[in-house]
Amino acid sequence: MQSRKTNDPILIIYSLRKTAMNDTIEITESNYKGYCAIDIVAFSFAQPGAMGEPGGVEIIDAQGWFYHTNYCYRGVSYDQLKEIVPILKDCKIGIAGQQEPEGWKAAYLGFGNHLFIKAEYYNQFDEEVRKRHIEEAVELYQQWYGIVMNLCKTKH
């Protein structure tokens, strides 16, 4: 069996996600009030029937902190989620895609998964997506996290 190189994108993605999971701030019904004022740069939103983690929400703030919750299972209610991510009140997310609220850009990650990025970060995000030749939603699903984390590091 051939070993994977350290520059293998799949291994890098796995490593970033594993690191994030170790450094994840889990938002629950009992602590969500403490996270209603975070400076969100980007968040992914999985619809209830999405592939991956249905109801999963991953958030990255301007300082590069990584948050996770789930509005379907063991996390917060959808109303509590809208307190944490207030722009959800202005989002229209459906099976055919999503509508961008003012000041945000959206990208479809495939299979009921959506990504929202603050507009001020979007041009750099899009430039990096193009540099990496990401053309499929599944590729973006796998790589958005690392791209946004790098943007946060360079801005701060």
C-alpha positions in Angstrom: 0.0 0.0 0.0 1.3 3.5 -0.9 1.7 6.0 1.9 0.2 9.4 1.7 2.5 12.4 1.2 2.3 15.3 3.7 1.1 17.6 0.9 -1.8 15.3 0.1 -4.9 17.6 0.1 -7.1 14.9 1.7 -4.7 14.4 4.5 -4.3 18.1 5.0 -8.1 18.5 5.2 -8.4 15.6 7.6 -5.7 17.1 9.7 -7.4 20.6 9.8 -10.7 19.1 10.7 -9.2 16.9 13.4 -7.4 19.9 14.9 -10.6 21.9 14.7 -12.5 19.1 16.4 -10.0 19.2 19.2 -10.3 23.0 19.5 -14.0 23.1 18.9 -16.2 25.2 21.1 -19.4 23.3 21.3 -22.5 25.4 21.7 -25.4 23.8 23.6 -28.8 24.8 25.0 -27.1 25.4 28.4 -24.3 27.8 27.1 -25.6 29.4 23.9 -26.3 32.7 25.5 -22.6 33.3 25.8 -22.1 33.0 22.1 -24.8 35.4 20.8 -22.3 38.2 20.0 -19.4 36.4 18.2 -18.0 38.1 15.2 -18.9 35.5 12.5 -16.8 35.5 9.4 -18.3 32.3 7.9 -20.6 29.5 8.8 -21.8 26.3 7.2 -25.5 25.3 7.6 -26.8 21.8 7.0 -30.4 21.4 6.3 -32.3 18.7 8.4 -32.0 16.1 5.5 -28.5 17.0 4.4 -25.7 14.5 3.9 -23.0 14.6 6.4 -24.4 16.0 9.7 -28.0 16.9 9.3 -28.7 20.1 11.2 -25.0 20.7 11.8 -23.7 24.3 11.9 -20.0 25.2 11.9 -19.0 28.8 12.6 -15.6 30.5 12.3 -15.2 33.9 13.9 -12.8 36.8 13.0 -10.2 35.5 15.5 -10.2 32.0 14.0 -12.2 30.3 16.7 -14.2 27.3 15.6 -17.7 26.7 16.9 -20.1 23.9 16.4 -23.8 23.2 17.2 -26.7 21.2 15.8 -30.2 22.5 15.7 -31.7 19.0 14.9 -29.8 16.8 17.4 -28.3 17.5 20.9 -27.4 21.1 20.3 -29.6 24.1 20.3 -33.1 24.8 19.0 -33.5 26.6 15.7 -34.7 29.8 17.5 -31.6 29.7 19.7 -29.5 29.2 16.6 -31.0 32.4 15.2 -29.8 34.2 18.3 -26.2 32.9 17.8 -26.3 33.5 14.0 -28.7 36.5 13.6 -28.4 36.7 9.8 -30.2 33.4 9.6 -33.4 35.5 10.1 -32.6 37.0 6.7 -31.5 33.8 4.9 -33.7 31.8 2.6 -32.3 28.4 2.5 -34.0 25.7 0.3 -33.5 22.7 -1.7 -32.6 24.8 -4.8 -30.0 26.8 -3.0 -29.9 29.9 -0.8 -30.5 33.6 -1.0 -27.8 35.8 0.3 -28.6 38.3 3.1 -27.1 41.8 2.7 -23.4 41.9 3.6 -22.9 38.1 3.0 -22.1 35.8 0.1 -23.4 32.3 -0.2 -22.0 29.1 -1.8 -23.7 25.7 -2.1 -21.7 22.9 -0.7 -23.9 20.1 -2.1 -26.4 17.7 -0.7 -28.2 20.2 1.5 -25.1 21.9 2.9 -24.7 25.7 2.5 -21.9 28.1 3.2 -22.2 31.8 4.1 -19.2 34.2 4.1 -19.1 37.8 5.2 -18.8 39.9 2.0 -15.6 41.6 3.1 -13.8 38.2 3.1 -15.5 36.8 0.0 -13.1 38.2 -2.7 -10.1 36.7 -1.0 -12.0 33.4 -0.4 -13.1 33.3 -4.1 -9.5 34.0 -5.2 -8.2 31.1 -3.2 -11.0 28.8 -4.5 -9.9 29.6 -8.0 -6.2 29.1 -7.2 -7.1 25.6 -5.9 -9.2 24.9 -9.0 -12.2 24.0 -6.9 -15.0 23.4 -9.3 -17.3 20.9 -7.5 -19.5 21.6 -4.5 -18.0 18.5 -2.8 -14.5 19.9 -3.1 -15.6 23.2 -1.6 -17.3 21.3 1.2 -14.0 19.6 2.0 -11.9 22.8 1.8 -13.9 25.8 2.9 -12.8 25.5 6.5 -9.1 25.7 5.8 -9.5 28.6 3.4 -11.5 30.7 5.8 -9.1 29.8 8.7 -6.2 31.0 6.6 -8.0 34.3 5.8 -8.6 34.9 9.5 -4.9 34.4 10.2 -3.9 36.9 7.5 -6.4 39.5 8.6 -5.4 39.5 12.2 
